[in-house]
Amino acid sequence: MQEFKLPDLGEGMQEAEIRRWLVKAGEAVKLDQPMVEVETDKAVVEIPSPIAATIAAIRVQAGDVAKLGEVLVTFATATQESTPSISNATTGHGEVVSPQTDVTNAVATKQRVQAAPAVRKRAFALGVELEQVTPSAGGRVTLEDVEKYVAQTNTTKNGKSPAAQPVTTVHGMTQVEPREATQEATQNKATQENIALEARKPLTGLSRRIAEHMERSWRTIPHATSFDELDATELVALRTVLKPSAAQRGVRLTYMPLLVKLLLPALRAYPIFNASFDEERREIVYKRTYHIGIATDSPEGLLVPVLRNADKLTILEIATGLEHLVAGAQKRSLTVQEVTGSTFTLNNVGSFGGNTGTPIINSPEVAILAVGRIQEKAVVRNGAIVIRSMMPLALSFDHRVIDGAMAGTFLTRFKELVEQPQQLLLDML
């Protein structure tokens, strides 16, 4: 037998959920034939077969999570295919039985219960062995099955039957206690109402990984946030002028390409914001590339596709790249390279209809900038009240390596650039 383990998918990923198997046990596969579809917190990735062989056993089922280096599948070699023997036998959950293994013991080996990761976690928290739970949905144990098993077990331990009612004897006749019967009926009604008023959905796939990544970032990074507001009137005017020309070239020009371009001089001036923090070695890692992560909404949650080498792109190239990344995020068709390796993240909460908020840092980065919706406001300029287009800002930073003064200086520089976007011309001269 030849084992195939979950490979390194890059960006420090330590696990992946098996989304879908494209082959089955006993099937012959070709070299580089797509074999399994796995999902990380970044992307959906197809893993091809490393050899031409026959699938002997699938070791990790769809819906389960595999760790880096864990055996996913075993292949039968040419010798084993032509010479069947007990060494090729497998148990129900893919374990190879060697000639020295007792066949009875192999058959008696406990089969792995099919259940989603969320179900396994809930069962573990309740101290429930999944093998003891009766599955109700196609052989897979669900959350409802686990909760039902716990309820039945508790009833048995208390020595009470759900249908049992206290009785008394009056004038030689047995009757149900009215008060107890009423209480039980009320409890049953309340239970039915609770079931009707609640619906539970386990976090799976991308949603679960986003939650885990956010939890890890919030738990390990001491966040601090600086808030400010800038005058975006000149930015609005610049986009109005450039938009028709971009459209003639088939490019839809939003504010984001301009903001990305204006962000770069600030990152160059203050390189600590384009760095990451190495938790294990306790070192700041300064990046000499500018890969800008763009927080993007998708049907399954917030993704951060990466605009690589943004400093080497024109405004129109940035606009085209962002359009591709947003479309790919919606379809979940982005490659691993397109969703990994960001050095700084920009989040336009205004595109979601939001005004401002406290963004969570995209670990291992050390900062993230959120820009809000541009709105016309009455502000004071040179002693007079005028109407200007204002944009709120929120900069979250890792307080281990960046302090409030540094954050304020960075925001001030970014504001200067956006309020006078004509400075972009200086980079062209």
C-alpha positions, -999 to +999 in steps of 0.1 A: +000+000+000+011+035-007-003+063+015-011+098+004-012+125+031-027+160+032+000+182+016+011+216+027-013+240+011+007+271+020+004+301+042+008+281+074-024+262+069-025+232+093-058+216+083-085+214+057-121+201+055-128+174+030-155+190+009-160+163-018-143+131-030-141+129-068-131+092-067-141+061-047-125+030-033-117+004-060-115+030-088-085+033-110-071+068-112-047+084-136-017+106-128-028+141-119-065+132-121-085+154-097-090+132-066-104+153-038-118+188-032-107+203+001-116+236+017-094+258+038-102+292+054-089+307+022-101+287-008-114+255-023-086+234-037-086+203-059-058+179-051-048+156-079-036+120-077+002+118-074+003+085-092-016+062-116-030+035-094-061+020-078-078+035-048-075+010-020-092+030+008-104+065+015-093+073+051-110+107+057-146+111+048-164+141+032-173+166+059-144+157+082-113+178+089-079+164+080-047+177+097-015+185+077+003+152+071-028+130+079-033+101+055-062+109+031-062+078+009-042+046+003-033+033-032-029-004-041+004-010-058+006-031-090+020-061-071-009-060-046-035-056-073-022-087-092-017-108-060-047-105-037-040-115-002-051-107+033-027-078+034-050-060+010-080-063+032-093-032+049-116-025+078-148-005+073-129+028+081-100+022+058-074+006+081-051-019+064-051-054+079-017-070+079-012-108+076-003-110+112-035-092+122-063-114+136-092-113+111-118-115+138-103-085+155-102-066+122-139-073+116-147-063+151-129-030+148-152-001+156-163+017+124-159+054+122-192+072+127-201+097+100-207+131+115-198+167+107-171+184+127-196+206+145-215+174+156-183+158+168-174+189+188-209+191+204-208+154+213-174+157+229-186+187+250-215+166+262-194+135+268-213+115+243-197+086+223-210+090+188-211+052+183-239+051+209-261+075+190-286+063+164-282+083+132-314+095+115-302+112+083-287+088+057-264+071+082-249+104+094-253+115+130-267+150+133-269+176+161-305+167+166-296+130+170-270+139+197-294+162+216-321+135+215-297+109+228-287+132+257-324+138+266-332+101+266-302+093+286-310+119+313-346+106+315-333+071+321-308+082+347-336+101+366-357+069+366-387+087+351-406+079+319-417+109+298-452+094+297-454+087+335-479+107+355-484+107+393-517+089+404-538+088+435-566+066+447-599+082+456-628+061+468-612+030+453-607+046+419-573+055+403-570+089+388-543+112+375-533+141+397-548+172+379-520+196+390-491+173+378-509+165+346-514+202+339-477+209+346-466+182+323-489+195+295-476+230+300-440+218+299-447+198+267-463+229+251-434+251+261-410+226+246-429+225+213-430+264+213-392+265+218-386+242+189-409+263+167-392+295+177-356+283+172-336+270+143-300+258+146-274+257+118-239+244+125-209+264+112-194+243+084-170+248+055-159+284+049-181+299+075-165+277+102-130+286+090-137+323+090-150+321+125-119+302+136-096+327+119-114+357+135-113+340+169-076+332+166-068+368+155-088+384+183-075+360+209-038+363+201-035+400+189-039+429+214-061+451+192-063+489+194-082+511+170-078+548+160-107+566+144-106+596+122-124+613+093-110+628+060-123+652+034-129+631+002-143+659-019-112+660-042-112+622-044-148+623-056-139+649-082-110+629-094-131+598-099-157+618-117-131+630-142-114+596-147-146+574-148-156+581-184-121+574-198-119+542-178-153+531-191-141+537-227-113+512-220-138+487-206-129+493-170-153+501-142-136+526-119-147+525-083-131+543-053-111+513-043-084+514-070-078+550-062-076+543-024-052+514-030-029+536-051-031+564-024-024+539+004+010+527-010+030+559-003+018+558+033+030+521+036+063+530+021+068+559+045+059+538+075+070+502+068+059+488+102+023+488+088+034+466+059+049+440+083+038+408+101+045+395+135+062+361+140+045+347+171+069+318+176+102+337+172+088+370+185+101+390+156+087+417+134+090+407+097+092+437+074+078+430+039+094+445+008+064+435-014+030+452-013+003+426-015-029+443-005-057+422+009-092+434+000-120+424+024-147+411+001-182+398+008-191+364-005-222+341-001-204+322+026-188+351+045-160+376+043-130+366+022-098+385+017-085+380-018-050+395-024-040+421-050-003+411-055+024+436-062+000+465-061+029+490-062+038+479-097+002+483-111-015+513-127-049+525-115-066+507-144-047+475-138-057+477-101-093+482-111-092+452-134-075+430-108-100+439-081-129+432-104-114+397-111-108+391-074-144+401-063-159+379-090-137+350-080-147+355-043-184+353-053-178+321-073-152+306-049-130+301-079-098+319-066-065+301-065-045+297-032-021+324-044-050+348-049-061+345-013-028+342+006+002+363+014-014+397+020+009+423+038-018+448+046-056+447+044-080+474+032-117+470+041-143+493+024-172+489+048-189+517+028-194+492+000-215+471+024-236+502+033-217+507+066-204+540+080-176+527+102-167+499+125-138+482+144-120+459+119-103+428+131-067+423+120-060+397+094-033+376+113-003+376+109-005+412+096-002+440+122-028+464+109-060+468+089-077+500+076-115+503+072-129+531+052-166+540+055-193+554+033-187+588+017-214+613+029-219+650+024-217+669+057-216+704+069-181+712+081-162+744+090-135+756+065-117+789+071-144+800+095-173+792+072-197+763+071-195+744+038-207+711+024-179+686+019-178+648+011-165+632+042-151+596+047-147+579+081-116+559+089-109+531+114-073+518+118-069+487+140-033+478+149-013+453+168-004+471+201+026+449+206+045+465+177+025+497+170+014+524+194-012+551+192+012+578+181+025+558+152-011+550+142-020+587+143+010+596+121+001+569+096-036+581+094-024+617+090-003+608+060-031+588+044-055+617+049-031+641+032-028+618+002-066+613-002-074+649+004-049+659-023-050+629-047-033+649-074-001+639-056-003+607-075+011+626-105+044+631-086+051+593-088+048+596-126+072+624-131 
